[in-house]
């Protein structure tokens, strides 16, 4: 018989446990790999510039004002650097907090909409999914947006259940945080949640919520205040926010992030691996109960309406869909609960079938990983070793899962499925630094080693970065850089751009002298030699990037 005191203590500690289960696996090895290009390097560079300059209002990227995103992600990254130092762990530190808050918010939403068991299962599914474990390790806006959107949805549900001023203001504060993380896309869940609330009879509560004077004051101050201030300080910026960074991302391929229309429809079910089959099993029941069951209405519209927007949008990146992993996990929890009922220790027939399918899939995946590692061992030794180890780990896991199926052990099978992805990450991440070769001429994108070498140069050393921007430049070097043939937004910082941006061949030739160092992709060397009439002497390099010194060509008489 369970000890009442122990049960009560566990109940009280459960939210903390769920937060830690979400946060700690992400925190582990968070600082091992260098910052990946382009996104991680860009966010960390802007954050470090804020820290160095103490200008917390105006983002700068490698010397120029940078308004592609609102500043909340930069603030959190800079705060992490203040705590843990200017290093990869510091830049990414608050990602683990975001992961913990997302898991905790998922638990509370599940408890509110259905019951505590579903909330616990949903948080476990979320944290153990492939998409969660990958995306929450990358410094972008998306992990923070997932956290704030989850808390926004949670406070919305709390308000509908108990329409107090506290929940009303909390909702608007979370909406403001989402707005300050990614702009208008941060409010996308409301396109599904508000119609769902109206459909099930909460129209009057929704009306009251959006008539809240205190709520709008909170949202305007904390969600729109920075935008309005920056727009007043920089003419044309409001148009840039609304048109270039919002409308064009949805309606055009200006940012060159196109993908097939079905991209997210395929990505999300795969992202919830190893629970993908459970999601499809739950989805049919959810559709059948639409409008009959409050939870079904909320979860279906919360998932499908933003998914429809992402599907028709011309700009598609995997991270955009990360916040939708929360309703996906809540939906999946219903099927997992039926398949692995808590009131029995043996496996249901459905659990046996699911477990065998998962075991077969990870066995095939393990063989494929090991095979890739064996084939590419000479060209990509480090990653090949990691792939071989990962493959062996999943083959072993498949055997463990089959063993628990044979023994008809529910708890063992459930534990193996839950640990498949987090355990894999635990073992393979220490071996990845981010700049390893993939195959001949192709490398992982981090340039941490090259940039740390550049950081040791004297401050007065003249450097020009050519053809592409290494976005992590300022983070690693703490210095601005002049660029040639690099697409940069200059309209809000024209005076600085005149110094830092070389727009044509003649400008490059005039900027060169015998002490100038050029940082450029290897493929650009011949082109730059022809433009400048010099020979480039390679000093050092990392991956496809080289550091070169120009010397004037001499011609024989």
C-alpha positions in Angstrom: 0.0 0.0 0.0 1.4 3.4 -1.0 2.5 5.7 1.8 0.1 8.7 1.8 2.9 11.1 2.8 5.1 9.9 -0.1 2.2 10.3 -2.6 1.5 13.8 -1.3 5.2 14.8 -1.6 5.4 13.3 -5.1 2.3 15.3 -6.1 3.8 18.5 -4.9 7.1 17.8 -6.5 5.6 16.7 -9.8 5.8 20.1 -11.6 9.4 20.5 -10.6 10.2 17.0 -11.8 8.6 17.6 -15.1 10.5 20.9 -15.5 13.8 19.2 -14.8 13.0 16.3 -17.1 12.5 18.8 -19.9 15.4 21.1 -19.0 18.3 18.9 -17.9 18.7 16.6 -21.0 18.9 19.8 -23.1 21.4 21.5 -20.7 23.7 18.4 -20.9 26.3 19.0 -23.6 24.7 22.3 -24.6 28.1 24.0 -24.8 30.0 21.1 -26.6 29.5 22.0 -30.2 30.5 25.3 -31.8 27.7 27.7 -32.9 26.3 26.5 -36.2 25.9 28.8 -39.2 23.9 30.7 -40.0 21.2 31.1 -37.4 23.1 30.3 -34.2 26.1 32.4 -35.1 23.8 35.4 -36.0 21.8 35.3 -32.7 24.9 34.9 -30.6 26.8 37.7 -32.4 23.9 40.1 -31.9 23.6 39.1 -28.2 27.3 39.6 -27.6 27.2 43.0 -29.2 24.4 44.0 -26.8 26.5 42.8 -23.9 29.6 44.6 -25.1 28.0 47.9 -26.1 25.3 47.9 -23.3 22.9 49.0 -26.0 20.0 46.7 -25.2 17.5 48.3 -27.5 19.1 48.3 -31.0 20.3 45.0 -32.3 23.6 45.1 -34.3 25.0 42.3 -36.4 28.7 42.5 -37.1 28.6 46.3 -36.9 25.3 47.2 -38.6 21.8 47.7 -37.1 19.9 44.5 -37.5 16.1 44.4 -37.3 15.1 41.1 -38.8 13.8 39.9 -35.4 12.7 41.5 -32.1 15.2 41.4 -29.3 13.9 38.9 -26.7 16.0 36.0 -28.0 19.1 38.3 -28.0 18.3 39.4 -24.5 18.1 35.9 -23.2 21.3 34.8 -25.0 23.1 37.9 -23.6 21.8 37.1 -20.1 23.2 33.5 -20.5 26.6 34.9 -21.5 26.5 37.2 -18.4 25.9 34.1 -16.2 28.1 31.4 -17.9 30.6 33.5 -19.9 31.0 34.4 -23.6 31.0 30.8 -24.8 28.6 28.4 -26.5 27.0 27.3 -23.2 26.4 30.9 -22.2 24.8 31.7 -25.6 22.5 28.7 -25.4 22.0 28.6 -21.6 18.3 29.7 -21.5 17.3 27.1 -24.1 17.2 24.6 -21.3 14.9 26.8 -19.3 12.6 27.2 -22.4 12.6 23.4 -22.7 11.6 22.9 -19.1 8.9 25.6 -19.3 7.5 24.0 -22.5 7.3 20.6 -20.8 5.7 22.1 -17.7 3.2 24.1 -19.7 2.3 20.9 -21.7 1.6 19.1 -18.4 -0.7 21.8 -17.0 -2.6 22.1 -20.3 -3.2 18.3 -20.4 -4.3 18.4 -16.8 -6.7 21.3 -17.5 -8.2 19.9 -20.7 -8.3 16.2 -19.8 -6.7 15.0 -16.6 -3.3 14.8 -14.8 -2.3 11.4 -16.3 -2.7 12.8 -19.8 -0.7 15.8 -18.8 2.1 13.7 -17.5 2.1 11.4 -20.6 2.0 14.4 -23.0 5.0 16.0 -21.3 6.9 12.7 -21.5 6.0 12.3 -25.2 7.1 15.9 -25.9 10.5 15.6 -24.1 11.3 12.2 -25.6 10.5 13.2 -29.2 13.2 13.6 -31.9 12.1 17.1 -32.9 12.2 18.4 -29.3 15.6 17.0 -28.6 17.1 18.5 -31.7 15.4 21.8 -32.0 15.7 22.9 -28.4 19.5 22.7 -28.7 19.7 25.3 -31.4 20.0 29.0 -30.7 17.1 30.4 -32.7 13.8 32.2 -31.8 11.8 28.9 -32.2 12.5 27.2 -28.8 11.7 30.4 -26.9 8.6 30.9 -29.1 7.5 27.4 -28.3 7.8 28.1 -24.6 5.9 31.4 -24.7 3.2 30.1 -27.1 2.7 27.2 -24.7 2.4 29.5 -21.7 0.1 31.8 -23.8 -2.2 28.8 -24.5 -2.0 27.7 -20.9 -3.1 31.1 -19.5 -5.8 31.2 -22.2 -7.3 27.9 -20.9 -6.9 29.0 -17.3 -8.8 32.2 -18.1 -11.6 30.3 -19.8 -11.9 28.0 -16.8 -11.7 30.8 -14.2 -12.0 34.3 -15.8 -10.1 36.2 -13.2 -8.1 39.4 -13.7 -4.9 37.4 -12.9 -5.3 35.0 -15.8 -6.5 37.8 -18.1 -3.3 39.8 -17.5 -1.1 36.7 -17.6 -2.5 35.8 -21.0 -1.7 39.3 -22.4 1.8 39.2 -20.9 2.5 35.8 -22.6 1.1 37.1 -25.9 3.4 40.1 -25.5 6.4 37.8 -24.9 5.5 35.8 -28.0 5.3 39.0 -30.0 8.7 40.1 -28.7 10.2 36.8 -29.7 9.1 36.5 -33.3 6.6 39.2 -34.1 3.1 38.5 -35.5 3.8 34.8 -36.1 4.0 34.4 -32.4 0.2 34.9 -32.2 -0.6 32.2 -34.7 -2.0 29.7 -32.1 -4.8 32.2 -31.4 -6.2 31.7 -34.9 -7.1 28.2 -33.8 -7.7 28.6 -30.1 -10.2 31.6 -30.3 -12.5 29.9 -32.9 -12.4 26.7 -30.8 -13.4 28.6 -27.6 -16.3 30.3 -29.5 -17.4 26.9 -30.9 -17.7 25.3 -27.5 -19.6 28.2 -25.9 -17.0 30.6 -24.5 -17.8 33.5 -26.9 -18.6 35.9 -24.0 -15.4 35.1 -22.2 -13.4 35.7 -25.4 -15.1 39.0 -25.9 -14.4 40.1 -22.4 -10.7 39.0 -22.8 -10.2 41.1 -25.9 -12.0 44.1 -24.4 -9.7 44.1 -21.4 -8.1 47.6 -21.1 -5.4 46.4 -18.7 -4.6 43.5 -21.1 -4.2 45.8 -24.1 -2.0 48.2 -22.0 0.2 45.2 -21.1 0.4 44.1 -24.7 1.1 47.5 -26.1 3.8 48.3 -23.6 5.5 44.9 -23.5 4.6 43.5 -26.9 4.5 46.5 -29.2 6.5 49.1 -27.2 9.9 48.2 -28.7 8.5 48.1 -32.3 7.0 51.5 -31.9 10.1 53.0 -30.3 12.4 51.6 -33.0 9.9 52.8 -35.8 10.0 56.3 -34.4 13.8 56.3 -34.3 14.3 54.7 -37.7 12.0 56.0 -40.6 10.9 53.1 -42.8 11.4 50.5 -40.2 7.7 49.8 -39.6 7.3 49.0 -43.3 10.3 46.8 -43.1 8.8 44.9 -40.1 5.4 44.4 -41.7 6.3 43.9 -45.4 9.9 42.4 -45.6 9.9 40.4 -42.4 6.2 39.3 -42.2 4.3 39.5 -45.5 7.2 38.6 -47.8 8.1 35.6 -45.7 4.6 34.2 -46.1 3.8 35.3 -49.7 7.1 35.1 -51.5 10.4 33.3 -51.7 12.4 36.4 -51.0 14.3 34.8 -48.1 15.0 31.6 -50.2 13.4 29.2 -47.7 11.0 27.4 -50.0 10.0 23.8 -49.6 7.2 21.5 -50.9 3.7 22.4 -49.6 3.5 19.1 -47.7 6.8 19.8 -45.9 5.3 20.4 -42.4 2.6 17.8 -42.9 5.4 15.2 -43.2 7.8 16.8 -40.7 5.5 17.0 -37.7 4.5 13.3 -37.5 8.2 12.3 -38.1 9.2 14.9 -35.5 7.2 13.2 -32.7 9.2 9.9 -33.3 9.2 7.4 -31.6 5.5 8.1 -31.0 4.5 8.8 -34.6 2.2 5.8 -35.0 0.4 6.7 -31.8 -0.3 10.2 -33.1 -2.0 8.8 -36.2 -4.0 6.4 -34.1 -5.2 9.3 -31.9 -6.0 11.6 -34.7 -9.0 9.7 -36.1 -10.6 9.7 -32.7 -10.0 13.4 -32.3 -11.7 14.2 -35.6 -14.6 12.0 -34.7 -15.1 13.8 -31.4 -14.6 17.3 -32.9 -17.3 19.7 -31.4 -18.4 16.8 -29.1 -15.5 17.1 -26.8 -13.9 20.3 -25.5 -10.3 18.9 -25.6 -10.8 17.6 -29.1 -12.0 20.9 -30.4 -9.2 22.9 -28.9 -6.4 20.5 -29.8 -7.5 19.9 -33.4 -7.9 23.6 -34.2 -4.7 24.6 -32.3 -2.8 22.1 -34.4 -4.4 22.5 -37.8 -5.0 26.2 -38.3 -1.3 27.2 -37.8 -0.3 24.2 -39.8 -2.4 25.4 -42.7 -0.7 28.8 -42.5 2.7 27.2 -42.5 1.7 25.0 -45.4 0.6 27.8 -47.7 3.5 30.0 -46.6 6.3 30.2 -49.2 9.0 30.4 -46.4 9.5 27.1 -44.7 12.1 26.1 -42.0 11.7 23.1 -39.7 11.9 25.2 -36.6 8.7 27.2 -37.5 6.6 24.1 -36.5 8.3 23.5 -33.2 5.5 25.2 -31.1 3.0 22.8 -32.7 4.8 19.9 -31.1 2.8 20.7 -27.9 -0.7 20.1 -29.3 0.8 17.1 -31.2 2.1 15.6 -27.9 -1.3 16.2 -26.2 -3.1 14.5 -29.0 -0.7 11.6 -29.0 -1.0 11.1 -25.3 -4.6 9.8 -25.7 -3.4 7.0 -27.8 -0.4 6.1 -25.7 -2.7 6.1 -22.6 -5.0 3.5 -24.3 -2.1 1.4 -25.5 -0.1 1.4 -22.3 -2.9 1.5 -19.6 -1.6 2.3 -16.1 -3.8 -0.4 -14.5 -2.0 -3.4 -15.9 1.6 -4.6 -15.9 1.5 -6.7 -19.1 1.3 -5.4 -22.7 -1.9 -5.0 -24.6 -2.1 -6.5 -28.0 -1.9 -3.0 -29.4 1.2 -2.2 -27.3 2.9 -5.3 -28.6 2.2 -4.4 -32.2 3.4 -0.8 -31.7 6.5 -2.0 -29.9 7.5 -4.5 -32.6 7.0 -1.9 -35.3 9.2 0.6 -33.4 11.8 -2.1 -32.8 11.9 -2.9 -36.5 12.2 0.7 -37.5 15.1 1.5 -35.1 16.9 -1.7 -36.1 16.7 -0.7 -39.8 17.8 2.9 -38.8 20.6 1.6 -36.7 21.9 -0.5 -39.6 21.6 2.5 -42.0 23.6 4.7 -39.6 26.3 2.1 -39.1 26.4 1.5 -42.8 26.8 5.2 -43.5 29.6 5.4 -41.0 31.4 2.5 -42.5 31.2 3.8 -46.0 32.3 7.3 -45.0 34.9 6.4 -42.4 37.9 7.7 -44.3 36.4 11.0 -45.4 34.5 11.8 -42.2 36.1 9.8 -39.5 34.7 11.6 -36.4 31.1 11.7 -37.7 31.4 8.2 -39.1 32.5 6.9 -35.6 29.5 8.7 -34.1 27.1 7.2 -36.7 28.5 3.7 -36.1 28.1 4.0 -32.4 24.6 5.5 -32.8 23.6 2.6 -35.1 24.9 0.0 -32.6 23.0 1.7 -29.8 19.7 1.6 -31.7 20.3 -2.0 -32.7 20.8 -2.8 -29.0 17.7 -0.8 -28.1 15.7 -2.7 -30.6 16.8 -6.0 -29.1 15.9 -4.7 -25.6 12.5 -3.6 -26.8 11.8 -7.0 -28.4 13.0 -8.7 -25.1 10.4 -6.8 -23.1 7.7 -7.6 -25.6 8.6 -11.3 -25.3 8.5 -11.0 -21.5 5.2 -9.1 -21.8 6.6 -6.3 -19.6 4.7 -3.0 -20.1 7.0 -0.8 -18.0 10.1 -2.0 -19.7 8.8 -1.5 -23.2 7.5 1.9 -22.3 10.8 2.9 -20.8 12.8 1.8 -23.8 10.6 3.7 -26.2 10.8 6.8 -24.0 14.6 6.8 -23.7 15.4 6.0 -27.4 16.0 9.6 -28.5 17.2 11.3 -25.2 19.7 8.4 -24.6 21.0 8.6 -28.2 21.6 12.3 -27.8 23.4 11.7 -24.5 25.9 9.4 -26.1 26.5 11.0 -29.5 26.6 14.7 -28.6 30.0 14.7 -26.8 31.7 13.7 -30.0 30.4 16.5 -32.2 32.2 19.9 -32.3 30.3 21.3 -35.3 33.1 21.7 -37.8 33.7 18.0 -38.8 33.9 17.0 -42.5 30.8 15.3 -43.9 32.4 14.2 -47.2 35.0 15.7 -49.5 34.5 19.4 -49.7 31.5 19.4 -47.3 31.7 20.2 -43.6 29.4 20.9 -40.7 28.7 24.6 -40.6 30.3 25.8 -37.4 33.4 28.0 -37.9 34.4 28.2 -34.2 38.0 27.1 -34.7 38.8 29.5 -37.5 37.1 32.4 -35.7 39.0 31.7 -32.5 42.3 31.9 -34.5 41.1 35.2 -36.0 40.3 36.5 -32.5 44.0 36.2 -31.6 45.0 38.8 -34.2 45.9 42.3 -33.1 42.9 44.7 -33.0 44.4 46.9 -35.7 44.7 44.0 -38.2 42.7 44.9 -41.3 40.3 42.0 -42.4 37.8 41.7 -45.2 35.2 38.9 -45.3 34.3 38.0 -48.9 31.3 36.5 -50.7 29.6 35.1 -47.6 29.2 36.3 -44.0 30.3 34.1 -41.2 27.4 35.0 -38.9 29.2 34.0 -35.7 32.0 36.5 -36.4 31.4 39.0 -33.7 30.5 36.3 -31.1 33.9 34.6 -31.4 36.1 37.6 -32.3 34.5 40.6 -30.6 35.4 42.7 -33.6 33.5 44.2 -36.5 34.4 43.2 -40.1 34.4 44.8 -43.5 32.6 42.7 -46.2 32.7 42.5 -49.9 29.9 41.0 -52.0 27.9 40.1 -49.0 24.1 40.8 -48.9 23.6 43.1 -45.8 20.7 45.3 -44.8 22.2 48.8 -44.8 19.2 51.1 -45.1 19.0 51.8 -41.3 22.8 52.3 -40.8 24.0 54.0 -44.0 26.9 55.9 -42.3 28.4 52.7 -40.8 27.7 50.8 -44.0 29.9 53.2 -46.0 32.8 52.0 -43.8 32.0 48.3 -43.5 30.4 47.3 -46.8 32.3 47.2 -50.1 29.8 47.2 -52.9 31.9 46.9 -56.1 35.2 45.6 -57.4 36.9 49.0 -57.4 36.0 49.5 -53.7 37.7 46.1 -53.0 40.8 47.0 -54.9 41.1 50.4 -53.1 40.6 48.7 -49.7 43.4 46.2 -50.2 47.0 46.8 -49.1 49.8 44.5 -48.2 48.7 44.0 -44.6 45.0 43.2 -45.4 43.8 39.7 -44.6 41.0 38.2 -46.7 38.6 35.6 -45.2 36.8 33.8 -48.1 35.4 30.5 -49.3 38.0 28.4 -51.1 35.9 28.5 -54.3 36.2 32.3 -54.4 40.0 32.5 -54.5 40.5 32.5 -58.2 37.8 35.1 -58.7 39.2 37.4 -56.1 42.7 37.1 -57.6 41.3 38.1 -61.0 39.4 41.1 -59.5 42.3 42.4 -57.4 45.2 41.5 -59.7 46.9 39.7 -56.8 48.0 36.3 -55.8 46.4 35.0 -52.6 48.8 33.3 -50.1 46.8 31.0 -47.8 47.8 31.4 -44.2 45.3 29.1 -42.5 41.8 27.7 -43.1 39.1 25.6 -41.6 36.7 23.5 -43.8 35.8 25.4 -46.9 37.0 28.8 -45.5 40.5 30.2 -46.0 42.4 33.1 -44.6 44.7 34.6 -47.2 47.1 37.5 -47.7 47.2 39.3 -51.1 50.5 39.9 -52.9 50.9 41.9 -56.1 51.6 39.7 -59.1 54.9 40.2 -60.7 55.4 39.9 -64.5 58.6 38.8 -66.2 60.1 41.2 -68.7 
